[in-house]
Amino acid sequence: MTERAPSPDRLPPRPNGDGAALTEVELTWVEKKIERWLRFGRRARETILDRRRSLAAFAPGEVFAFVRWASNDFGTVVSRLDIVRAVPPGEAFQTLPFVRPGGEILLRVSGWAKVEPVLQAIDAVEALGIDPADVAPAFWRRLHNRLAAGFEPGAYTREQHRAWLKRRSLVA
């Protein structure tokens, strides 16, 4: 669902239909200068602020990948990717630029040398026919740790996914 809204600089998180606060992500696209976009995630709402900016909102528990890239006359100055879980009100969270109020950061990489393998891992998950938003959070944490330690990222498998879905069904 897309709605139009005035373009204020800051908007507080708005509740969704059932009263739970949504996590909002400010997206921007200025060709060849600033790109803040989502690689995956199921949006509860999207609000267009103007030609270049919009807000994507996520329900508590939803996982999304937020990519930030910027350049100047000399080349790329920022290349980052964060995989974040939207948290319910009252749960602890980490702050992240352009994400209000914040979320549980499952993976955080900076620099193209680390962003590229994460994008490839996301592509590999999709090649299995699995939505990356449904992947076990432990996989994203492990991928973050392996990249931080300089190890090759491990692949996500259908067997891991089935085990995650069974564990999740026991808790629900």
C-alpha positions in Angstrom: 0.0 0.0 0.0 1.4 3.4 -1.0 0.2 6.7 0.4 1.3 10.3 -0.2 2.4 12.5 2.7 3.9 15.9 3.2 7.7 15.8 3.4 8.6 16.7 7.0 12.3 16.2 8.0 11.4 13.8 10.8 8.4 11.6 11.4 7.9 9.5 14.5 7.0 5.9 14.1 3.3 5.5 13.5 1.2 2.7 14.8 -0.2 0.2 12.3 -3.8 -1.0 12.3 -3.4 -3.2 15.4 -1.6 -0.5 17.5 1.9 -1.9 17.3 4.6 0.7 16.4 6.2 0.2 13.0 9.9 0.5 12.3 10.4 3.2 9.6 13.3 3.3 7.1 14.0 6.5 5.2 14.9 5.7 1.6 16.6 8.1 -0.8 17.7 7.9 -4.4 19.8 10.7 -5.9 21.3 9.3 -9.1 25.1 8.6 -8.7 25.2 10.5 -5.4 23.1 9.0 -2.6 21.3 5.6 -2.6 19.5 4.3 0.4 17.4 1.3 -0.6 16.1 -2.1 0.6 17.5 -5.3 -0.8 14.7 -7.4 0.8 12.0 -7.2 3.4 8.2 -7.3 3.6 6.9 -3.7 4.0 3.8 -3.1 6.0 3.5 0.4 4.5 5.3 2.7 2.1 4.9 6.5 2.1 6.2 8.6 -0.7 7.6 11.9 0.6 8.8 13.4 -2.7 10.5 12.3 -6.0 13.6 11.1 -4.2 12.5 10.1 -0.8 10.1 7.6 0.7 9.5 5.9 4.0 9.2 2.1 4.3 7.6 0.7 7.4 8.1 -2.8 8.9 6.0 -4.6 11.4 7.7 -6.0 14.6 9.6 -9.2 13.9 10.1 -8.5 10.2 13.7 -8.7 8.8 15.0 -6.4 6.1 18.3 -5.5 4.3 19.1 -1.8 4.2 21.8 -0.7 1.7 23.5 2.7 2.0 25.8 4.0 -0.7 27.1 7.5 -1.4 29.7 9.0 -3.7 31.4 12.3 -4.4 33.5 13.6 -7.3 36.3 11.3 -6.3 34.3 8.0 -6.1 32.5 5.9 -3.5 32.6 7.3 0.0 30.1 5.0 1.7 29.2 1.4 1.0 27.2 -0.3 3.8 24.7 -3.1 4.2 22.7 -3.9 7.4 20.3 -6.7 8.0 17.9 -5.7 10.7 15.0 -7.2 12.6 12.2 -4.7 13.5 11.5 -4.9 17.2 8.3 -4.5 19.1 7.8 -1.5 21.4 9.6 -2.0 24.7 12.2 -4.4 23.4 15.9 -3.3 23.4 17.3 -2.2 20.0 20.3 -0.6 18.4 20.2 2.7 16.6 21.0 2.9 13.0 21.0 6.0 10.7 17.8 6.5 8.8 16.0 3.7 10.7 13.5 4.9 13.4 13.5 4.0 16.1 16.2 1.3 15.4 16.2 -2.5 15.4 18.1 -5.6 16.2 21.1 -5.5 13.9 21.8 -9.1 12.7 24.5 -8.2 10.2 26.5 -5.0 9.6 29.2 -4.6 6.9 31.0 -1.7 5.5 33.1 -1.4 2.4 32.4 -3.0 -1.0 34.8 -6.0 -0.2 32.3 -7.1 2.5 29.1 -5.8 1.0 29.5 -7.8 -2.2 29.7 -11.3 -0.5 26.6 -10.4 1.5 24.7 -9.5 -1.7 25.9 -12.8 -3.2 24.7 -14.7 -0.1 21.3 -13.1 -0.4 21.2 -14.0 -4.1 22.1 -17.6 -3.2 19.3 -17.8 -0.6 16.8 -16.6 -3.3 18.2 -19.2 -5.7 17.0 -21.8 -3.2 13.5 -20.4 -3.5 13.7 -19.0 0.0 12.7 -15.4 0.9 15.8 -13.8 2.6 13.4 -12.2 5.1 12.5 -15.7 6.3 16.1 -16.9 6.9 17.2 -17.9 10.4 18.5 -14.8 12.2 21.5 -17.0 13.3 22.6 -17.3 9.7 22.9 -13.6 9.3 24.8 -13.3 12.6 27.2 -16.1 11.6 27.7 -14.5 8.2 28.6 -11.2 9.9 31.0 -12.9 12.2 32.7 -14.9 9.4 33.2 -11.8 7.3 34.5 -9.8 10.3 37.0 -12.6 11.0 38.1 -12.8 7.4 36.7 -16.3 6.7 34.7 -17.4 3.7 31.0 -16.9 4.2 29.1 -20.2 4.6 26.1 -21.0 2.5 22.5 -21.3 3.8 20.9 -24.6 3.0 17.4 -26.0 2.7 18.1 -28.3 5.6 19.1 -25.3 7.8 16.0 -23.5 6.7 13.7 -26.5 7.5 15.3 -26.8 11.0 14.8 -23.0 11.6 11.1 -23.3 10.6 10.6 -26.2 13.0 12.3 -24.4 15.9 10.2 -21.3 15.1 7.0 -23.3 15.1 7.7 -24.8 18.5 8.0 -21.3 20.0 4.9 -19.8 18.4 
